[in-house]
Amino acid sequence: MIKTELQHDGQLLHVTLDTPPGNIIDHAMTQALRQAVREASERPGVKALRFEGAGEHFCFGASVQEHAPDKVAGMLHRFHGLFRVLIEAAVPTMAVVKGRCLGGGMELAAWCSWVFASQNAVFGQPEVRLAVIPPIASVLFPWRLGGGAALDLCVSGRTWAAAEARERGLVESVCADPRAASDAFFAEHLAPRSATALRFAERAARRGLERALDVDLPAIERLYLDDLMATHDAVEGITAFIEKRTPRFENK
């Protein structure tokens, strides 16, 4: 599911999402990612946690099969739990993105303080195309990118190329070798710092986001499970994707 490796003299925990080509975040990967975050948190000398996708893409998103009506509540609980573990750990985070970075994969990348992207990277929240919504993005993106960008991504379902993601403030740099760029950034800006200070700075800087996770995310979860999943179109969108056909929306 994932591979972990301590790098930079044990100061960086590198995590590879390792189920190419899509590196889909399913139940097993979610649990593995949560464990990796805990591992980083429990190592006092770790100064950053870095995510990368194996193969040509970062991540196509969370498992659509787990969005089915009888599974979606458990999926949301587990996936959202990953972000609660991330904010509790307060370890600075980085993402190395190439190829497609979509849905839950984009939510994971956008959570990171620094995103390093290849020229072919593409970012997007396509959930609305299936007549559902992205709860984490709905909470995270206004804080991370601003309200206008959050609306653009979550409501239109369109994608951002790497250059636009850089212009919008999501991406730190766009380059031929984003892993090397992230290594250089870590060596210059994080490795010389106190790991303790970095974690306190991380916790303080994300205080507003922490409140949003505590208050706004549960409200959006209820909106998703109680209201959205009671609509014809949400069930149809997910079912059509699983059955590999065009959805037949009825606007209800």
GUDO-91683 format. One record per residue: residue number from 0; x, y, z negated of N, C-alpha, C, O, CB in turn. Coordinates in steps of 0.1 Angstrom, whole numbers, plus 5000, padded with zeros to 4 digits. Each point is the difference from the previous one (the first is absolute). Glycine has a CB too. Layout:
<nodes>
NODE pos n_px n_py n_pz ca_px ca_py ca_pz c_px c_py c_pz o_px o_py o_pz cb_px cb_py cb_pz
NODE NUM    X    Y    Z     X     Y     Z    X    Y    Z    X    Y    Z     X     Y     Z
...
</nodes>
This chain:
<nodes>
NODE pos n_px n_py n_pz ca_px ca_py ca_pz c_px c_py c_pz o_px o_py o_pz cb_px cb_py cb_pz
NODE   0 5008 4988 5000  4992  5012  5000 5009 5013 5000 4998 5008 5009  4984  4979  4979
NODE   1 5027 5014 5002  5009  5011  5000 5014 4995 4996 5001 4988 4995  4980  5028  4999
NODE   2 5029 4992 5009  5013  4997  4996 5005 5012 4992 4997 5012 5004  5008  4973  5016
NODE   3 5002 5013 4969  5006  5011  4992 5015 4998 4999 5005 4989 5000  4973  5013  4987
NODE   4 5028 5010 5013  5015  5000  4999 5005 5012 4993 4996 5011 5004  5005  4976  5018
NODE   5 5007 5012 4968  5006  5011  4994 5012 5005 5008 5008 4993 5004  4985  4999  4973
NODE   6 5007 5021 5026  5010  5006  5008 5006 5012 4993 4995 5004 4990  4993  4988  5031
NODE   7 5022 5014 4985  5007  5012  4994 5003 4997 4986 4997 5008 4991  4990  5007  5024
NODE   8 5021 4975 4983  5005  4996  4986 4989 4998 4990 5001 5004 4989  5020  5009  5016
NODE   9 4968 4982 5000  4988  4997  4991 4992 5012 4997 4991 4999 4991  5023  4983  4999
NODE  10 4988 5029 5017  4992  5012  4997 4987 5001 5009 4992 5008 4997  5030  5003  4996
NODE  11 4978 4981 5018  4988  5001  5009 4995 4986 5002 5007 4990 5003  5003  5030  5009
NODE  12 4977 4978 4985  4993  4987  5003 4993 5001 5014 4990 5008 5001  5007  4988  4974
NODE  13 5008 4997 5034  4995  5000  5014 4990 4989 5001 5003 4988 4998  5018  5022  5012
NODE  14 4967 4993 4995  4989  4990  5001 4996 5000 5015 4996 5010 5006  4996  4994  4970
NODE  15 5009 4984 5029  4996  4997  5014 4986 4993 5001 4999 4989 4995  5025  5010  5012
NODE  16 4966 5007 4999  4988  4993  5003 5003 4990 5012 5004 5004 5011  4981  5016  4981
NODE  17 5014 4967 5005  5006  4990  5008 4990 4990 5006 5002 4988 4998  5019  5015  4989
NODE  18 4969 5002 5019  4991  4991  5008 4997 5006 5014 4989 5004 5003  5000  4988  4975
NODE  19 5022 5009 5030  4998  5007  5013 4991 4991 5009 4998 4988 4997  5025  5023  5001
NODE  20 4971 4995 5012  5003  5013  5005 4993 5012 4993 5004 5011 5000  4999  4978  5021
NODE  21 4986 5008 4972  4992  5010  4994 5002 5003 4985 4996 5011 4995  4988  4983  5021
NODE  22 5023 4997 4977  5003  5002  4986 4987 5004 4993 5000 5009 4992  5024  4998  5013
NODE  23 4966 4985 4997  4986  5003  4995 5001 4999 4984 5006 4991 4995  4983  5001  5026
NODE  24 5005 5018 4973  4999  5000  4985 4988 4992 4996 4989 5006 4999  5023  5017  4999
NODE  25 4990 4964 4999  4989  4992  4995 5001 4998 4985 5009 5006 4993  4989  4982  5029
NODE  26 4994 5003 4972  5000  4998  4986 5014 4996 4995 5005 5006 4990  4971  4986  5011
NODE  27 5031 4998 5006  5013  4996  4995 5010 5011 5001 5008 5002 4991  4986  4975  5017
NODE  28 5006 5031 5003  5010  5010  5001 4997 5011 4990 5010 5006 4994  4993  4989  5030
NODE  29 4985 5008 4973  4997  5010  4990 5006 4996 4987 5006 5009 4993  4973  4998  5019
NODE  30 5019 4981 4984  5005  4995  4987 5015 5001 5000 5006 5004 4990  4974  4981  5007
NODE  31 5027 5011 5014  5014  5001  5001 5005 5014 4999 5011 5002 4994  4989  4977  5020
NODE  32 4994 5030 4993  5004  5014  4999 4998 5006 4986 5009 5007 4995  4984  4996  5029
NODE  33 4997 4993 4969  4998  5005  4986 5011 4994 4991 5005 5007 4992  4970  4994  5012
NODE  34 5029 4987 4999  5011  4994  4992 5013 5007 5003 5008 5002 4991  4980  4976  5009
NODE  35 5015 5026 5012  5012  5007  5004 5000 5014 4993 5011 5004 4996  4990  4983  5026
NODE  36 4988 5019 4978  5000  5013  4993 5003 4999 4985 5007 5008 4994  4976  5000  5023
NODE  37 5011 4981 4977  5003  4998  4986 5015 4997 4998 5006 5004 4990  4971  4987  5007
NODE  38 5029 5001 5012  5014  4997  4999 5008 5013 5001 5010 5001 4992  4986  4977  5019
NODE  39 5001 5031 4998  5007  5012  5000 4999 5008 4987 5009 5006 4995  4988  4995  5030
NODE  40 4991 4999 4970  4997  5008  4988 5008 4994 4988 5004 5008 4991  4973  4998  5018
NODE  41 5024 4981 4991  5007  4994  4988 5015 5000 5001 5007 4997 4990  4974  4988  5008
NODE  42 5024 5020 5013  5015  5002  5001 5003 5015 4998 4998 5008 5009  5004  4972  5007
NODE  43 5004 5023 4973  5002  5014  4997 5009 5008 5009 5000 5012 5001  4995  4982  4976
NODE  44 5014 4998 5030  5009  5006  5009 4995 5002 5014 5007 5007 5008  5011  4983  4979
NODE  45 4970 5006 5016  4995  5001  5014 4995 5015 5001 4992 5004 4992  5001  4971  5010
NODE  46 5012 5031 5009  4996  5014  5002 4990 5002 5011 4995 5011 5002  5028  4995  4990
NODE  47 4975 4984 5016  4990  5001  5011 4995 4986 5004 5008 4990 4999  5002  5032  5009
NODE  48 4978 4978 4997  4994  4988  5006 4997 5003 5015 4994 5010 5003  4996  4982  4975
NODE  49 5015 5000 5031  4999  5003  5014 4993 4988 5007 5003 4989 4999  5018  5025  5001
NODE  50 4969 4990 5009  4991  4991  5007 5004 5000 5015 5002 5011 5005  4979  4991  4978
NODE  51 5019 4986 5023  5003  4999  5014 4992 4988 5006 4998 4990 4992  5025  5021  5006
NODE  52 4973 4989 5014  4993  4989  5006 5010 4992 5008 5009 5005 5007  4970  5007  4994
NODE  53 5020 4974 4999  5008  4992  5008 4995 5000 5015 4988 5002 5002  5017  4983  4978
NODE  54 5004 5014 5029  4996  5000  5014 4999 5014 5006 5006 5009 4995  4983  4969  5001
NODE  55 5002 5023 5013  4998  5012  5008 4991 5010 4994 4999 5012 5005  5006  4975  5015
NODE  56 4988 5010 4969  4989  5008  4995 5002 5001 4985 5005 4991 4993  4979  5004  5026
NODE  57 5011 5016 4975  5000  5001  4985 4988 4992 4995 5003 4990 4992  5007  5033  5009
NODE  58 4978 4980 5003  4988  4992  4994 4988 5004 5008 4997 5012 5002  5014  4987  4975
NODE  59 4981 4991 5027  4987  5003  5007 4989 5003 4990 4989 5005 5004  5018  4980  5014
NODE  60 4995 5013 4969  4990  5004  4990 4996 4988 4991 5006 4989 5001  4986  5028  5015
NODE  61 4998 4985 4976  4995  4990  4992 4992 4989 5008 4995 5004 5011  5004  5012  4969
NODE  62 5000 4972 5015  4993  4990  5007 4985 5003 5002 4993 5003 4991  5023  4981  4999
NODE  63 4980 5017 5023  4986  5003  5003 4991 4988 4995 4989 5003 4996  5018  5011  5024
NODE  64 4998 4974 4981  4992  4989  4995 4996 5002 4985 4989 4995 4996  5023  4990  5021
NODE  65 4997 5021 4975  4997  5002  4986 4991 5012 4998 4996 5003 4989  5026  4987  5006
NODE  66 4974 5017 5016  4990  5011  4999 4985 4994 5002 4991 5008 4999  5026  5008  5010
NODE  67 4982 4971 4993  4987  4994  5002 4991 5003 4987 5006 5001 4989  5004  4981  5026
NODE  68 4977 5019 4986  4992  5004  4989 5002 4991 4987 4999 5006 4989  4984  5002  5028
NODE  69 5019 4980 4985  5002  4991  4988 5014 5001 4994 5003 4994 4990  4980  4991  5019
NODE  70 5026 5022 4997  5014  5001  4996 5005 5014 4997 5010 5002 4993  4994  4978  5020
NODE  71 4989 5030 4992  5005  5013  5000 5002 5006 4986 5010 5007 4997  4979  4996  5024
NODE  72 5003 4994 4969  5001  5005  4987 5013 4995 4993 5008 5008 4995  4967  4993  5003
NODE  73 5028 4987 5004  5013  4995  4995 5012 5005 5007 5010 5003 4994  4978  4977  5000
NODE  74 5011 5022 5019  5011  5006  5008 5003 5014 4995 5011 5004 4998  4982  4982  5022
NODE  75 4996 5022 4979  5002  5014  4995 5007 5000 4986 5009 5008 4998  4971  5000  5016
NODE  76 5015 4984 4978  5005  5000  4986 5015 4996 5000 5008 5007 4993  4970  4987  4998
NODE  77 5026 4997 5017  5014  4996  5001 5009 5010 5006 5010 5004 4996  4983  4972  5005
NODE  78 5002 5029 5011  5008  5009  5008 5002 5014 4992 5010 5005 5000  4982  4984  5021
NODE  79 4997 5016 4974  5001  5012  4992 5008 4998 4987 5006 5010 4996  4972  4997  5013
NODE  80 5022 4981 4986  5009  4997  4989 5015 5002 5003 5007 5004 4991  4976  4980  5001
NODE  81 5020 5014 5021  5014  5002  5004 5004 5014 4997 5011 5003 4996  4987  4979  5021
NODE  82 4993 5028 4987  5004  5014  4998 4999 5004 4986 5008 5010 4996  4983  4994  5027
NODE  83 5001 4990 4969  5000  5003  4986 5013 4995 4993 5006 5006 4991  4969  4992  5009
NODE  84 5030 4991 5005  5013  4995  4995 5011 5009 5005 5010 5003 4992  4982  4973  5008
NODE  85 5008 5029 5012  5010  5009  5005 5000 5013 4992 5011 5005 4996  4986  4986  5027
NODE  86 4992 5014 4973  5000  5013  4993 5004 4998 4985 5006 5009 4994  4976  5000  5021
NODE  87 5015 4979 4980  5005  4997  4986 5015 4998 5000 5007 5004 4990  4971  4986  5005
NODE  88 5027 5004 5016  5015  4997  5000 5008 5013 5001 5011 5001 4994  4984  4977  5017
NODE  89 5000 5032 4997  5006  5013  5001 5014 4999 5006 5009 5008 4997  4978  5000  4984
NODE  90 5016 4981 5027  5013  4999  5007 4998 5007 5013 4991 4998 5008  5015  4980  4981
NODE  91 5003 5031 5015  5000  5007  5013 4999 4990 5011 5006 4989 5000  5007  5030  4991
NODE  92 4980 4984 5020  4997  4991  5011 5004 5006 5013 4999 5012 5003  4983  4978  4984
NODE  93 5022 5001 5022  5004  5003  5014 4994 4990 5009 4998 4989 4996  5024  5022  4996
NODE  94 4976 4993 5021  4995  4991  5010 5008 5001 5012 5003 5012 5005  4974  4989  4985
NODE  95 5026 4988 5017  5007  5000  5013 4989 4995 5010 4996 4988 4998  5028  5008  4992
NODE  96 4972 5012 5019  4989  4996  5009 5004 5000 5014 5006 5010 5006  4978  5000  4978
NODE  97 5013 4979 5023  5001  4999  5014 4988 4993 5006 4993 4993 4992  5032  5006  5006
NODE  98 4971 5005 5014  4988  4994  5006 4988 5004 4993 4999 5012 4995  5014  4969  5011
NODE  99 4977 5010 4993  4987  5004  4995 5000 5000 4984 5005 4991 4994  4984  4999  5027
NODE 100 5005 5020 4974  4998  5002  4985 4986 5004 4998 4997 5012 5001  5028  4994  4995
NODE 101 4966 4985 5002  4986  5002  5001 4992 4996 4987 5005 4991 4993  4997  5006  5032
NODE 102 4987 5009 4972  4991  4996  4990 5007 5000 4986 5006 5009 4996  4981  4978  5021
NODE 103 5012 5001 4976  5007  4998  4988 5015 5002 5001 5006 5004 4990  4975  4981  5003
NODE 104 5024 5012 5018  5015  5002  5002 5003 5015 5000 5011 5003 4994  4990  4976  5019
NODE 105 4991 5029 4993  5002  5014  5000 4998 5006 4985 5008 5008 4996  4985  4994  5028
NODE 106 4997 4992 4969  4998  5005  4987 5013 4997 4991 5004 5008 4992  4971  4988  5010
NODE 107 5031 4992 5000  5012  4997  4993 5011 5009 5004 5008 5005 4991  4985  4971  5007
NODE 108 5009 5026 5015  5011  5009  5004 4998 5014 4995 5009 5007 4995  4994  4979  5025
NODE 109 4985 5019 4981  4997  5014  4996 5001 5002 4985 5002 5011 4996  4983  4991  5024
NODE 110 5013 4987 4973  5003  5001  4985 5014 5004 4997 5003 5007 4991  4979  4976  5005
NODE 111 5027 5013 5013  5014  5002  4997 5004 5015 5002 4994 5007 5008  5011  4969  5000
NODE 112 5004 5028 4983  5005  5014  5000 5007 5003 5013 5000 5012 5005  5001  4988  4970
NODE 113 5006 4990 5031  5008  5003  5012 4997 4989 5010 5002 4988 4997  5016  5024  4990
NODE 114 4978 4992 5025  4998  4990  5011 5009 5003 5011 5001 5012 5005  4975  4986  4989
NODE 115 5032 4992 5011  5009  5001  5011 4995 4992 5011 4998 4988 4998  5022  5016  4986
NODE 116 4978 5002 5028  4993  4994  5011 5009 4999 5012 5008 5009 5003  4970  4999  4988
NODE 117 5019 4981 5017  5006  4999  5013 4992 5008 5010 4989 5004 4997  5020  4973  4998
NODE 118 4996 5026 5017  4993  5008  5010 4987 4993 5004 4991 5007 5005  5031  5002  5003
NODE 119 4977 4978 4991  4988  4993  5005 4990 4997 4989 4990 4993 5002  5024  4997  5015
NODE 120 4988 5016 4971  4991  4998  4989 4987 5007 5003 4999 5011 5006  5020  4988  4978
NODE 121 4970 4994 5012  4986  5005  5002 4993 4998 4987 5000 4989 4994  5000  5006  5031
NODE 122 4993 5016 4970  4993  5000  4987 4986 5002 5002 4996 5008 5009  5024  5000  4980
NODE 123 4971 4985 5003  4986  5002  5002 4992 4992 4990 5004 4991 4994  5000  5013  5030
NODE 124 4983 5001 4974  4990  4994  4991 4988 4996 5009 4991 5008 5001  5017  5005  4978
NODE 125 4993 4975 5027  4989  4997  5009 4987 4994 4994 4991 4995 5007  5027  5000  5009
NODE 126 4981 5006 4971  4989  4993  4993 4986 5005 5006 4991 4992 5001  5023  5006  4979
NODE 127 4985 5015 5023  4987  5006  5004 4996 4993 5014 4988 5000 5003  5017  5022  4985
NODE 128 5004 4973 5019  4997  4993  5013 4992 4987 4997 4992 4996 5008  5028  5014  5003
NODE 129 4982 4985 4977  4992  4988  4996 4989 5004 4991 4993 4991 4994  5027  4996  5007
NODE 130 4977 5026 4998  4989  5005  4992 5002 4999 4985 4990 4998 4992  4995  4996  5027
NODE 131 5027 5005 4977  5004  5001  4985 5009 5011 4998 5003 5008 5009  4994  4967  4989
NODE 132 5008 5027 4989  5008  5011  4996 5012 4995 4993 5000 4989 4995  4980  5026  5004
NODE 133 5031 4994 5000  5012  4996  4993 5000 5007 4986 5004 5012 4999  5008  4985  5023
NODE 134 4985 4996 4967  4999  5007  4987 5013 5006 4995 5000 5012 4996  4982  4972  4999
NODE 135 5029 5009 5007  5013  5005  4995 5004 5013 5008 5004 5010 4994  5003  4967  4999
NODE 136 4991 5022 5020  5003  5012  5008 4992 5012 4997 5004 5011 5000  5002  4973  5018
NODE 137 4981 5013 4978  4991  5011  4997 5004 5007 4987 4997 5012 4998  4985  4975  5013
NODE 138 5025 5006 4980  5005  5006  4988 5015 5006 5002 5003 5011 4995  4982  4973  4992
NODE 139 5023 5008 5020  5014  5003  5001 5003 5011 5010 5008 5009 4998  4997  4968  4996
NODE 140 4988 5023 5018  5004  5009  5011 4997 5015 4997 5009 5008 5003  4987  4973  5012
NODE 141 4993 5022 4978  4999  5015  4997 5011 5005 4991 5004 5011 5001  4971  4986  5001
NODE 142 5030 4994 4989  5011  5004  4991 5013 5000 5008 5008 5009 4997  4980  4981  4983
NODE 143 5014 5000 5028  5013  4999  5007 5001 5008 5013 5011 5006 5002  4989  4971  4989
NODE 144 4989 5025 5016  5001  5006  5013 4991 5013 5002 5001 5007 5009  5004  4970  5000
NODE 145 4986 5025 4981  4990  5011  5002 4987 4995 5005 4999 4989 5006  5020  5026  4998
NODE 146 4970 4993 4993  4987  4995  5003 4997 4999 5015 4993 4991 5004  5000  5020  4976
NODE 147 5013 4998 5028  4998  4999  5014 5005 4988 5007 4994 4993 5008  5006  5031  4992
NODE 148 5012 4972 4996  5007  4988  5005 4992 4988 4995 4999 4990 5008  5023  5021  4993
NODE 149 4974 4989 4987  4992  4989  4994 4987 4997 5008 4997 4989 5004  5013  5016  4973
NODE 150 4983 5006 5026  4988  4999  5008 5003 4995 5014 4993 4991 5005  4997  5028  4982
NODE 151 5021 4986 5019  5003  4996  5014 5003 4985 5000 4994 4993 5009  5016  5029  4995
NODE 152 4998 4973 4987  5003  4986  5000 4988 4991 4996 4997 4990 5007  5027  5016  4988
NODE 153 4969 4997 4995  4990  4991  4994 4987 5001 5008 4993 4990 5001  5017  5013  4977
NODE 154 4987 5009 5028  4987  5001  5006 5001 4997 5015 4991 4994 5006  5002  5023  4977
NODE 155 5018 4988 5024  5001  4997  5014 5004 4986 5004 4997 4995 5010  5008  5029  4993
NODE 156 5004 4971 4988  5005  4986  5003 5011 5001 5010 5005 4989 5005  4974  5001  4989
NODE 157 5026 5022 5010  5010  5001  5010 5014 4997 4994 5001 5000 4988  4985  5017  5025
NODE 158 5024 4981 4996  5013  4998  4995 5009 5012 5002 4998 5008 5008  4999  4967  4997
NODE 159 5014 5025 4986  5010  5010  5002 5013 4993 5005 5004 4990 4995  4986  5024  4986
NODE 160 5016 4992 5029  5013  4996  5004 5010 5005 4990 4997 5008 4992  4997  4992  5033
NODE 161 5018 4995 4975  5010  5003  4991 5003 5015 4999 5001 5006 4989  5009  4972  5015
NODE 162 4990 5029 5008  5003  5014  5000 4989 5008 4993 5003 5009 4992  5009  4988  5029
NODE 163 4976 4999 4981  4989  5007  4993 5000 4997 4985 4998 5009 4992  4988  4990  5029
NODE 164 5017 4989 4975  5001  4997  4986 5011 5008 4993 4999 5004 4989  4993  4973  5016
NODE 165 5019 5026 5003  5011  5008  4995 4995 5015 4998 5002 5006 4990  5015  4979  5021
NODE 166 4976 5020 4999  4994  5013  4999 4990 5002 4989 4999 5011 4994  5005  4991  5031
NODE 167 4988 4987 4972  4990  5001  4990 5005 4998 4986 4993 5002 4990  4991  4990  5027
NODE 168 5029 5005 4982  5006  4998  4987 5000 4986 4994 5004 4998 4988  4989  5025  5008
NODE 169 5003 4968 5012  5000  4986  4995 5014 4994 5000 5004 4993 4991  4972  5004  5017
NODE 170 5031 5006 5003  5013  4993  5003 5011 5010 4997 5000 5011 5004  4990  4975  5014
NODE 171 5020 5008 4975  5013  5008  4997 5008 5002 5012 5005 5011 5003  4995  4980  4974
NODE 172 5002 4999 5031  5008  5001  5012 4996 4989 5010 4995 4989 4997  5024  5021  4990
NODE 173 4982 4994 5026  4998  4990  5011 5013 4998 5007 5007 5010 5004  4969  4998  4999
NODE 174 5029 4979 4998  5013  4998  5005 5001 4986 5006 4991 4992 4998  5018  5024  4985
NODE 175 5002 4981 5023  5002  4987  5006 5002 4989 4990 4996 4988 5002  5014  5023  5018
NODE 176 4995 4992 4968  5003  4990  4990 4995 5005 4987 5007 5005 4992  5013  4987  5020
NODE 177 4967 5007 4985  4994  5005  4988 5005 4993 4987 5001 5007 4990  4979  4999  5023
NODE 178 5024 4982 4988  5006  4993  4988 5013 5007 4996 5002 5003 4989  4988  4975  5018
NODE 179 5019 5025 5003  5012  5007  4997 4998 5014 4995 5007 5005 4991  5004  4982  5027
NODE 180 4979 5020 4988  4996  5013  4995 4996 5000 4985 5003 5008 4992  4990  4998  5031
NODE 181 4999 4983 4974  4996  4999  4986 5011 4997 4991 5001 5004 4988  4977  4989  5020
NODE 182 5032 4999 4996  5012  4997  4992 5007 5012 4997 5005 5003 4989  4996  4975  5022
NODE 183 5001 5031 5000  5008  5012  4998 4993 5009 4990 5006 5007 4992  5003  4991  5032
NODE 184 4977 5003 4978  4993  5009  4991 5001 4995 4985 5002 5008 4991  4982  4997  5028
NODE 185 5015 4982 4979  5001  4994  4987 5014 5003 4994 5001 5005 4989  4982  4977  5017
NODE 186 5027 5016 5002  5014  5002  4995 5002 5015 4996 5007 5002 4990  5001  4979  5024
NODE 187 4986 5028 4993  5003  5014  4997 4991 5006 4990 5004 5007 4991  5003  4995  5032
NODE 188 4980 4994 4977  4990  5007  4991 4995 4992 4988 4995 5006 4991  4999  5006  5030
NODE 189 5007 4975 4979  4995  4992  4989 5011 4993 4992 4999 5000 4988  4980  4997  5026
NODE 190 5030 4996 4993  5010  4993  4993 5008 5008 4989 5003 4994 4990  4999  4992  5031
NODE 191 5001 5027 4982  5007  5007  4990 4992 5004 4987 5005 5005 4990  5009  5004  5029
NODE 192 4973 4989 4982  4991  5005  4989 4998 4989 4989 5003 4989 5002  4985  5026  5015
NODE 193 5008 4990 4972  4996  4991  4989 4987 4993 5004 4990 5006 5003  5021  5009  4980
NODE 194 4989 4971 5016  4988  4993  5003 4989 5004 4990 4988 5000 5004  5026  4981  5004
NODE 195 4989 5021 4980  4990  5005  4990 4994 5013 5004 4987 5001 5000  5025  4987  4982
NODE 196 4996 5021 5022  4995  5013  5005 4991 4999 5012 4990 5007 5001  5030  5004  4989
NODE 197 4985 4981 5019  4992  4998  5013 4986 4995 4997 4990 5004 5006  5031  4991  5006
NODE 198 4978 4996 4978  4987  4994  4997 4991 5010 4993 4988 5001 5002  5022  4977  4996
NODE 199 4996 5030 4993  4992  5011  4994 4995 5010 5010 4989 5005 5000  5024  4992  4978
NODE 200 4996 5007 5031  4997  5009  5011 4988 4995 5009 4991 5007 5004  5033  5002  4996
NODE 201 4977 4978 5003  4990  4993  5008 4987 5000 4993 4989 5004 5006  5028  4981  5004
NODE 202 4983 5012 4977  4988  5000  4992 4993 5014 5000 4988 5001 5001  5021  4980  4985
NODE 203 4999 5029 5011  4995  5014  4999 4995 5004 5014 4989 5007 5000  5027  4998  4981
NODE 204 4991 4993 5029  4996  5005  5013 4987 4993 5005 4992 5006 5008  5032  4998  4998
NODE 205 4973 4984 4990  4988  4993  5004 4989 5000 4990 4990 4993 5001  5025  4992  5012
NODE 206 4986 5025 4977  4990  5000  4990 4986 5003 5006 4990 4994 4996  5027  5014  4988
NODE 207 4982 5001 5025  4987  5003  5007 4994 4988 5007 4988 4997 5000  5019  5026  5002
NODE 208 5002 4969 5005  4996  4988  5007 4995 4990 4990 4991 4992 5002  5025  5013  5016
NODE 209 4991 4994 4970  4996  4990  4990 4986 5003 4996 4992 4991 4998  5032  5006  4994
NODE 210 4973 5015 5006  4986  5004  4995 4990 4996 5011 4989 4995 4997  5020  5024  4989
NODE 211 4995 4983 5027  4991  4996  5011 4998 4985 5000 4988 4996 5003  5020  5024  5010
NODE 212 5002 4973 4985  4998  4985  4999 4991 4996 4989 4993 4990 5001  5030  5007  5009
NODE 213 4978 5010 4979  4992  4997  4988 4985 5003 5002 4991 4993 4995  5029  5010  4991
NODE 214 4978 5008 5021  4986  5006  5001 4994 4998 5013 4989 4995 5002  5017  5022  4981
NODE 215 5001 4988 5028  4994  5000  5013 5000 4986 5007 4990 4996 5006  5018  5027  4996
NODE 216 5002 4969 4996  5000  4987  5006 4989 4991 4996 4994 4993 5008  5031  5009  4994
NODE 217 4972 4997 4985  4989  4991  4996 4986 5005 5006 4992 4992 5003  5020  5003  4976
NODE 218 4987 5018 5023  4988  5005  5006 4999 4996 5015 4989 4997 5005  5011  5023  4979
NODE 219 5011 4981 5022  5001  4996  5014 4998 4984 5002 4994 4996 5009  5021  5024  4996
NODE 220 4990 4973 4985  4998  4985  5000 4985 4997 4999 4995 4992 5007  5027  5005  4983
NODE 221 4971 5011 5002  4985  4997  4998 4993 5004 5013 4991 4993 5004  5011  5011  4971
NODE 222 5002 5008 5031  4994  5004  5013 5002 4989 5010 4991 4997 5008  5014  5027  4987
NODE 223 5007 4970 5006  5003  4989  5009 4992 4988 4998 4993 4995 5009  5030  5014  4993
NODE 224 4977 4986 4986  4994  4987  4997 4985 5001 4999 4993 4991 5005  5028  5002  4983
NODE 225 4974 5018 5005  4985  5000  4998 4992 5006 5011 4989 4996 5003  5017  5007  4973
NODE 226 5000 5007 5032  4993  5007  5010 5004 4996 5014 4992 4996 5008  5006  5023  4976
NODE 227 5015 4982 5019  5005  4997  5013 4998 4986 5004 4995 4997 5011  5022  5021  4986
NODE 228 4986 4972 4994  4999  4986  5004 4985 4996 5000 4998 4988 5004  5025  5008  4986
NODE 229 4968 5013 5007  4986  4997  5001 4995 5004 5014 4988 4997 5003  5009  5005  4972
NODE 230 5011 5004 5033  4996  5004  5013 5002 4989 5011 5009 4992 4998  4997  5032  4996
NODE 231 4986 4977 5016  5001  4990  5011 5014 5002 5007 5007 4990 5003  4968  5010  5000
NODE 232 5029 5012 4999  5011  5003  5009 5013 4995 4994 5009 4996 5006  4979  5023  5004
NODE 233 5014 4983 4976  5012  4996  4994 5002 4985 5001 5011 4995 5003  4987  5024  4981
NODE 234 4991 4973 5013  5001  4986  5001 5002 4996 5015 5008 4991 5003  4977  5006  4977
NODE 235 5009 5009 5029  5001  4997  5014 5015 5003 5005 5005 4993 5008  4971  5012  4996
NODE 236 5029 5007 4992  5014  5003  5004 5010 4990 4996 5009 4996 5008  4985  5028  4991
NODE 237 5005 4971 4988  5010  4990  4995 4997 4987 5007 5010 4993 5004  4991  5019  4974
NODE 238 4987 4984 5023  4996  4987  5007 5005 5000 5014 5006 4990 5005  4974  5008  4980
NODE 239 5018 5013 5022  5004  5000  5014 5015 4999 5002 5005 4994 5009  4975  5020  4996
NODE 240 5027 4993 4986  5015  4999  5000 5004 4985 4998 5009 4995 5008  4994  5029  4984
NODE 241 4992 4970 4998  5004  4986  4997 4996 4991 5012 5007 4990 5003  4990  5014  4972
NODE 242 4991 4998 5031  4996  4992  5012 5006 5005 5013 4997 4994 5010  4982  5002  4978
NODE 243 5029 5014 5012  5007  5005  5012 4991 5004 5011 5001 4996 5011  5018  4990  4983
NODE 244 4971 5023 5002  4991  5005  5010 4997 5015 4997 5004 5005 4989  4985  4972  5013
NODE 245 5005 5030 5007  4997  5014  4998 4988 5001 4990 4990 4993 5002  5018  5012  5022
NODE 246 4993 5004 4966  4989  5001  4990 4988 5006 5007 5001 5009 5009  5016  4993  4973
NODE 247 4971 4994 5013  4988  5006  5005 4994 5008 4988 4991 4995 4992  5005  4985  5024
NODE 248 5008 5033 4983  4995  5008  4990 4986 5005 5002 4996 5002 5012  5028  5006  4984
NODE 249 4969 4994 4993  4986  5004  5001 4997 5013 4993 4989 5005 4998  5004  4971  5004
NODE 250 5019 5030 4993  4999  5013  4993 4991 4999 4987 4993 5009 4997  5010  5003  5025
NODE 251 4999 4977 4972  4992  4998  4987 5007 4990 4991 4996 4997 4989  4983  5008  5023
</nodes>
